[in-house]
Amino acid sequence: MTIQQLKRTIFWSDILSFTFGFLGVCFGILSVLALETFWNKNDSIRDFHSFTFTATTICCDSLSVLSAMTAYHYGIKLYKMTKNIRQKHKPEILKCERYSFLYDFWSFIFGIVGLIFGIISFITLFPTFLNEYISWWATITSVCFDALSCTLVLMAMYYFHRGS
């Protein structure tokens, strides 16, 4: 893979990670709102809507985490390919590339934690384990980690652009 192909892959992976992460945050917020009484007076309808939004959140979070992992993986490859070339001539670019893949790594980690809380929220909405209180808190926690993951992707994109 050439350096330009790596950069293009990293760029699009970060874009996809941010997009799916942002959608995960939005659907997570809708899932929390669906559990509130103003959403609907009927408990079963609220649980079904929250269940649906949570399932969508998990799908978006999974794609976001996968994209962040891809950006991190190819970021390391790019860093290793250009390390010897840029170490002497352009150390500031090398520093930006290192920050970029480190932010992608932390985005991946926080995305995984958000995904785990999303799955906990999803499980607690099944009729067997129904517990709206735990689901509500797990979803709020998931949304917080997903929002942090999105912010880290934006930071990675900033440093990636600065280093290009």
Backbone bond lengths (Angstrom), bond angles and torsions (degrees), N, CA, C in turn:
res aa  C-N    CA-C-N  psi(-1)  N-CA   C-N-CA  omega(-1)  CA-C   N-CA-C  phi
1 M - - - 1.446 - - 1.531 108.35 -
2 T 1.312 116.47 133.66 1.456 120.36 -179.99 1.534 109.99 -80.34
3 I 1.325 115.20 167.82 1.458 120.34 -179.92 1.526 110.53 -62.73
4 Q 1.319 117.84 -40.21 1.467 120.97 179.93 1.527 111.32 -65.77
5 Q 1.325 117.44 -39.49 1.465 120.39 177.28 1.523 110.74 -65.30
6 L 1.328 116.43 -40.24 1.470 119.94 177.23 1.524 110.60 -62.12
7 K 1.326 116.85 -45.44 1.464 120.67 179.73 1.521 111.48 -62.11
8 R 1.315 117.16 -41.12 1.466 120.84 178.91 1.529 110.31 -65.25
9 T 1.326 117.03 -42.28 1.469 121.05 178.98 1.525 110.85 -63.47
10 I 1.335 116.50 -43.97 1.460 120.37 179.07 1.522 110.51 -63.27
11 F 1.320 116.49 -44.57 1.466 121.06 -179.58 1.529 111.02 -58.68
12 W 1.332 116.66 -50.10 1.472 119.53 -177.87 1.525 111.88 -70.60
13 S 1.314 117.63 -32.18 1.469 119.96 175.88 1.528 110.63 -64.46
14 D 1.334 116.27 -42.06 1.462 119.53 177.32 1.531 111.73 -65.43
15 I 1.317 116.81 -41.25 1.471 120.45 177.66 1.528 110.09 -60.07
16 L 1.330 116.38 -47.53 1.469 120.07 179.94 1.529 111.24 -65.08
17 S 1.319 116.91 -40.40 1.458 120.15 179.12 1.523 110.70 -61.22
18 F 1.313 117.02 -45.71 1.464 119.82 179.26 1.529 110.81 -64.77
19 T 1.324 117.01 -45.48 1.467 120.96 -177.40 1.526 111.28 -60.89
20 F 1.321 116.18 -50.44 1.465 118.99 -179.45 1.527 111.42 -68.82
21 G 1.317 117.41 -34.36 1.465 120.33 176.13 1.514 111.56 -64.28
22 F 1.332 116.10 -42.86 1.460 120.74 178.13 1.528 110.81 -63.92
23 L 1.326 116.66 -42.12 1.470 119.82 176.65 1.531 110.48 -63.48
24 G 1.330 116.70 -38.30 1.465 120.36 176.86 1.514 111.91 -61.66
25 V 1.333 116.50 -40.65 1.468 120.52 177.07 1.526 109.94 -63.44
26 C 1.329 117.32 -45.38 1.473 121.09 -178.88 1.529 111.58 -62.44
27 F 1.332 116.41 -46.94 1.465 118.89 179.59 1.528 111.43 -68.82
28 G 1.332 117.46 -31.51 1.457 120.21 175.41 1.516 111.63 -64.11
29 I 1.332 115.93 -41.93 1.472 119.98 177.02 1.522 110.22 -63.52
30 L 1.331 116.82 -42.07 1.471 119.73 176.83 1.525 111.38 -62.65
31 S 1.334 116.92 -36.41 1.459 120.47 178.11 1.524 111.33 -63.22
32 V 1.332 116.26 -41.85 1.471 120.29 178.04 1.523 109.99 -65.97
33 L 1.319 116.47 -44.27 1.467 120.00 -179.97 1.525 111.82 -63.83
34 A 1.332 116.08 -34.15 1.465 119.69 -179.83 1.528 112.42 -65.35
35 L 1.312 117.70 -21.34 1.467 120.92 178.56 1.525 112.79 -81.49
36 E 1.308 117.55 -12.23 1.464 121.62 -178.24 1.528 110.68 -82.11
37 T 1.334 115.47 152.76 1.475 120.27 -175.14 1.521 112.79 -67.86
38 F 1.319 119.25 -25.78 1.460 119.40 179.17 1.528 112.01 -69.08
39 W 1.329 116.71 -19.17 1.463 120.59 179.73 1.526 110.13 -66.33
40 N 1.346 114.81 -47.82 1.459 121.03 178.47 1.529 107.05 -165.87
41 K 1.311 116.10 147.05 1.466 120.34 -179.71 1.525 112.27 -74.73
42 N 1.317 116.77 -24.97 1.461 122.31 -176.16 1.538 109.78 -83.90
43 D 1.341 115.93 122.32 1.467 120.85 -178.92 1.524 112.78 -61.35
44 S 1.312 117.18 -41.94 1.466 119.69 -176.31 1.532 111.54 -67.37
45 I 1.310 117.27 -35.07 1.474 120.32 177.28 1.529 109.83 -67.97
46 R 1.339 116.99 -43.30 1.465 120.41 177.66 1.528 111.14 -60.87
47 D 1.331 116.44 -44.44 1.463 120.36 179.58 1.532 111.08 -63.36
48 F 1.327 117.01 -40.77 1.460 120.40 179.11 1.531 111.23 -65.03
49 H 1.321 117.04 -44.27 1.467 120.05 179.61 1.529 110.81 -64.87
50 S 1.313 116.67 -43.28 1.460 120.16 178.26 1.527 110.68 -63.47
51 F 1.325 116.49 -40.55 1.459 122.35 177.61 1.532 110.00 -59.44
52 T 1.329 116.58 -45.77 1.471 121.68 -179.60 1.524 110.99 -64.49
53 F 1.323 117.13 -46.14 1.467 120.20 179.42 1.531 111.10 -65.15
54 T 1.317 116.97 -37.31 1.458 120.52 179.12 1.529 110.74 -67.33
55 A 1.320 117.54 -40.08 1.469 120.75 176.97 1.529 110.36 -62.27
56 T 1.325 116.62 -40.78 1.464 120.54 177.58 1.525 110.38 -66.38
57 T 1.322 116.65 -39.26 1.461 121.12 177.21 1.520 110.72 -59.89
58 I 1.319 116.85 -44.02 1.460 121.09 -179.10 1.530 110.20 -63.11
59 C 1.308 117.64 -41.24 1.475 120.60 177.77 1.530 110.73 -62.23
60 C 1.323 116.57 -47.40 1.472 120.69 179.70 1.525 111.08 -64.02
61 D 1.321 117.26 -42.73 1.465 121.11 179.01 1.526 111.17 -62.95
62 S 1.325 116.79 -40.23 1.466 120.09 179.16 1.525 110.76 -62.23
63 L 1.317 116.78 -43.49 1.468 120.32 178.74 1.530 111.20 -67.43
64 S 1.322 116.82 -36.67 1.462 120.67 177.54 1.520 111.26 -64.80
65 V 1.320 116.80 -44.47 1.466 121.43 179.64 1.529 110.20 -64.65
66 L 1.311 116.50 -42.46 1.465 120.57 179.01 1.531 110.66 -62.30
67 S 1.316 116.84 -41.59 1.465 120.95 178.81 1.527 111.43 -67.02
68 A 1.323 117.44 -40.51 1.469 120.78 177.83 1.527 110.45 -64.77
69 M 1.317 116.78 -39.01 1.460 120.45 177.72 1.527 110.54 -64.40
70 T 1.317 116.68 -39.84 1.468 121.21 178.08 1.525 110.43 -64.12
71 A 1.326 116.74 -45.49 1.474 120.38 178.61 1.522 110.56 -61.44
72 Y 1.312 117.48 -41.59 1.467 121.08 179.20 1.527 110.61 -64.19
73 H 1.315 116.53 -45.96 1.469 121.56 -178.56 1.528 110.83 -59.87
74 Y 1.316 116.40 -49.43 1.465 119.44 -179.25 1.531 111.83 -74.17
75 G 1.323 117.49 -25.79 1.458 120.70 174.79 1.518 111.32 -64.18
76 I 1.314 116.40 -40.55 1.470 120.20 176.76 1.524 110.22 -64.78
77 K 1.330 116.64 -41.97 1.465 119.71 178.19 1.528 111.00 -60.90
78 L 1.324 115.79 -44.63 1.465 120.08 179.08 1.523 110.50 -62.70
79 Y 1.309 116.71 -43.62 1.464 121.29 -179.90 1.534 110.62 -60.98
80 K 1.314 116.81 -44.50 1.468 120.25 -179.78 1.525 111.60 -67.06
81 M 1.345 116.48 -36.37 1.470 119.47 179.58 1.523 111.85 -68.46
82 T 1.309 117.26 -37.08 1.466 120.33 -173.52 1.522 113.14 -99.63
83 K 1.309 117.69 -3.26 1.472 120.62 -175.90 1.524 111.68 -59.24
84 N 1.303 117.78 -49.77 1.467 121.14 -177.52 1.522 111.98 -69.29
85 I 1.322 116.69 -33.61 1.463 120.92 -178.81 1.523 110.60 -71.22
86 R 1.314 116.87 -45.76 1.460 121.34 -171.61 1.522 114.45 -93.90
87 Q 1.295 117.11 -7.48 1.458 119.47 -176.37 1.529 111.38 -63.47
88 K 1.312 116.98 -37.10 1.459 120.59 -178.11 1.522 112.13 -90.55
89 H 1.332 116.83 -38.59 1.459 120.36 -170.32 1.530 113.98 -93.00
90 K 1.322 117.51 -38.47 1.468 120.41 -175.78 1.531 110.56 -139.09
91 P 1.325 117.36 72.32 1.474 119.42 -177.81 1.529 113.36 -66.10
92 E 1.349 118.05 -27.04 1.471 119.63 179.64 1.531 111.37 -68.03
93 I 1.332 117.08 -34.11 1.468 120.45 176.96 1.520 109.65 -68.36
94 L 1.302 116.90 -41.83 1.460 121.14 177.88 1.527 110.74 -60.83
95 K 1.328 116.76 -40.05 1.466 121.48 178.40 1.531 110.27 -63.86
96 C 1.334 117.68 -42.68 1.471 121.40 178.44 1.518 111.28 -63.18
97 E 1.336 117.32 -41.67 1.462 120.42 178.43 1.523 110.97 -63.47
98 R 1.322 116.17 -39.73 1.468 120.00 178.64 1.527 110.53 -64.16
99 Y 1.332 117.22 -44.61 1.458 120.12 177.19 1.522 110.93 -62.05
100 S 1.304 116.15 -39.28 1.467 120.30 -178.74 1.524 111.02 -60.02
101 F 1.338 117.21 -50.31 1.465 116.48 -177.57 1.519 111.82 -74.20
102 L 1.339 118.35 -25.02 1.463 119.26 174.30 1.535 111.41 -68.36
103 Y 1.328 116.60 -40.67 1.466 119.32 175.91 1.528 110.88 -65.47
104 D 1.334 117.02 -36.03 1.472 119.50 174.95 1.524 110.63 -63.26
105 F 1.324 116.41 -39.23 1.469 120.23 178.55 1.526 110.71 -62.43
106 W 1.341 117.36 -48.43 1.460 120.39 -178.89 1.522 111.32 -68.42
107 S 1.317 116.94 -32.15 1.463 119.81 174.14 1.530 110.12 -62.02
108 F 1.314 115.59 -42.32 1.463 121.27 177.84 1.534 110.15 -61.33
109 I 1.332 117.63 -46.32 1.464 121.67 -178.56 1.530 110.96 -62.47
110 F 1.349 116.76 -49.27 1.460 119.25 179.83 1.528 111.38 -67.14
111 G 1.323 117.07 -31.97 1.468 120.31 175.04 1.519 111.94 -64.72
112 I 1.337 116.63 -39.86 1.474 120.69 177.22 1.527 110.46 -62.64
113 V 1.323 116.24 -44.55 1.476 119.74 179.53 1.526 109.81 -62.95
114 G 1.333 117.26 -42.90 1.466 120.82 176.54 1.520 111.83 -61.43
115 L 1.320 115.97 -39.87 1.467 120.37 178.00 1.526 111.27 -64.46
116 I 1.313 117.05 -40.35 1.471 120.78 178.86 1.531 110.42 -62.18
117 F 1.335 116.75 -45.18 1.466 119.14 177.55 1.529 111.47 -66.22
118 G 1.328 117.15 -33.36 1.468 120.16 175.41 1.524 111.49 -63.56
119 I 1.315 115.85 -40.13 1.469 120.28 178.27 1.531 110.35 -67.07
120 I 1.328 116.92 -40.03 1.475 120.23 176.40 1.527 109.58 -60.60
121 S 1.315 116.58 -44.49 1.459 120.88 177.90 1.526 110.97 -59.79
122 F 1.322 115.64 -42.72 1.468 121.71 -179.19 1.534 110.74 -63.03
123 I 1.322 115.93 -45.56 1.473 120.50 -178.25 1.525 110.80 -63.78
124 T 1.335 116.50 -38.21 1.465 118.86 -177.66 1.526 112.74 -75.33
125 L 1.322 117.32 -2.32 1.465 120.01 175.00 1.529 112.31 -97.93
126 F 1.336 117.43 -6.39 1.462 119.80 174.27 1.525 108.68 -67.45
127 P 1.334 117.30 146.61 1.476 119.70 -178.17 1.539 113.67 -55.63
128 T 1.315 117.84 -33.39 1.458 121.15 -179.06 1.525 111.95 -67.55
129 F 1.325 116.33 -38.78 1.466 121.54 -175.71 1.523 112.71 -109.89
130 L 1.305 117.78 17.94 1.462 121.82 -170.52 1.526 112.16 -53.19
131 N 1.317 114.06 116.94 1.455 121.70 176.52 1.527 106.79 -151.52
132 E 1.327 116.19 95.73 1.455 120.48 -176.14 1.526 112.30 -63.62
133 Y 1.315 117.20 -32.02 1.460 120.96 -179.06 1.539 111.08 -63.43
134 I 1.323 116.47 -49.68 1.463 120.34 178.76 1.521 110.33 -65.28
135 S 1.324 116.82 -41.53 1.459 120.40 178.73 1.524 111.34 -60.33
136 W 1.343 115.89 -42.23 1.451 120.72 -179.76 1.526 110.55 -60.94
137 W 1.347 116.78 -49.35 1.463 120.63 -179.73 1.520 112.48 -66.83
138 A 1.324 117.30 -38.95 1.469 120.30 178.56 1.530 110.57 -64.94
139 T 1.326 116.59 -38.22 1.463 119.81 179.37 1.521 110.89 -69.30
140 I 1.311 117.54 -42.39 1.473 120.77 177.43 1.530 109.60 -59.66
141 T 1.324 117.09 -45.01 1.464 121.23 179.59 1.524 110.59 -63.98
142 S 1.322 116.21 -41.63 1.464 121.12 177.63 1.528 111.10 -60.61
143 V 1.319 116.47 -44.58 1.468 120.66 179.69 1.531 110.48 -62.37
144 C 1.316 117.15 -40.32 1.478 120.46 179.17 1.527 110.92 -63.28
145 F 1.324 117.11 -47.19 1.466 119.77 179.23 1.528 111.36 -65.99
146 D 1.329 116.90 -37.96 1.469 119.56 178.44 1.522 111.50 -66.27
147 A 1.324 116.76 -38.68 1.469 120.12 177.86 1.530 110.11 -65.04
148 L 1.320 116.51 -40.84 1.464 120.13 176.76 1.525 110.69 -64.34
149 S 1.313 117.01 -39.92 1.461 121.48 177.31 1.536 110.76 -61.59
150 C 1.328 116.89 -42.38 1.475 120.83 177.69 1.523 111.14 -62.92
151 T 1.307 116.44 -40.63 1.458 120.67 178.76 1.529 110.84 -63.85
152 L 1.319 116.20 -40.91 1.462 120.20 178.55 1.529 111.53 -65.83
153 V 1.327 117.29 -35.36 1.469 120.23 175.97 1.528 109.88 -64.39
154 L 1.335 116.62 -41.01 1.468 119.02 177.07 1.529 111.04 -61.72
155 M 1.324 116.65 -40.04 1.466 120.28 176.85 1.525 110.44 -63.87
156 A 1.322 116.88 -41.58 1.466 120.57 178.07 1.524 110.44 -61.87
157 M 1.329 116.16 -42.14 1.468 119.74 179.32 1.527 110.55 -65.27
158 Y 1.318 117.63 -38.01 1.467 121.30 178.65 1.531 110.33 -61.27
159 Y 1.325 117.00 -49.58 1.463 119.95 -178.96 1.523 111.80 -69.87
160 F 1.325 116.88 -33.56 1.457 119.86 176.93 1.525 110.45 -64.00
161 H 1.332 115.52 -43.38 1.465 119.52 178.74 1.529 110.80 -66.19
162 R 1.319 117.47 -40.10 1.471 121.38 178.07 1.523 112.07 -63.48
163 G 1.324 116.31 -33.32 1.452 120.27 -178.51 1.509 114.46 -85.63
164 S 1.309 117.06 -8.63 1.480 119.41 -178.18 1.497 112.86 -85.00
